[in-house]
Amino acid sequence: MISELEKEYDKLMDKRDKLEEKCDTLPQCAEDDGCETCKVYKQIAELDEKVEALEAKIESLTAGEEGEDEEE
């Protein structure tokens, strides 16, 4: 279960990194309010939310496993 979540996490981070590289090259990034109107930036923000949720799931699962190990 955790390894599947970690794989998903890695995929999301790769996708996020590629979008961020693209974002740096867009002409609207030079504008003061460029991020507010940028579709790529919105995609990055959505990925960030998914990444945070996955991190929380992984953390809760690993914390649960550590608690089980201590009980044994």
Contacts in CASP RR format, 6 or more apart in sequence:
PFRMAT RR
TARGET T0000
AUTHOR 0000-0000-0000
METHOD contacts of the structure
MODEL  1
MISELEKEYDKLMDKRDKLEEKCDTLPQCAEDDGCETCKVYKQIAELDEK
VEALEAKIESLTAGEEGEDEEE
1 61 0 8 1.000
2 58 0 8 1.000
2 61 0 8 1.000
2 62 0 8 1.000
2 65 0 8 1.000
5 54 0 8 1.000
5 57 0 8 1.000
5 58 0 8 1.000
5 61 0 8 1.000
6 58 0 8 1.000
8 54 0 8 1.000
9 51 0 8 1.000
9 54 0 8 1.000
9 55 0 8 1.000
9 58 0 8 1.000
12 47 0 8 1.000
12 50 0 8 1.000
12 51 0 8 1.000
12 54 0 8 1.000
13 51 0 8 1.000
15 47 0 8 1.000
16 44 0 8 1.000
16 47 0 8 1.000
16 48 0 8 1.000
16 51 0 8 1.000
19 40 0 8 1.000
19 43 0 8 1.000
19 44 0 8 1.000
19 47 0 8 1.000
20 44 0 8 1.000
22 40 0 8 1.000
23 29 0 8 1.000
23 38 0 8 1.000
23 40 0 8 1.000
23 41 0 8 1.000
23 44 0 8 1.000
26 38 0 8 1.000
26 40 0 8 1.000
28 34 0 8 1.000
28 37 0 8 1.000
28 38 0 8 1.000
29 35 0 8 1.000
29 38 0 8 1.000
34 41 0 8 1.000
35 41 0 8 1.000
END
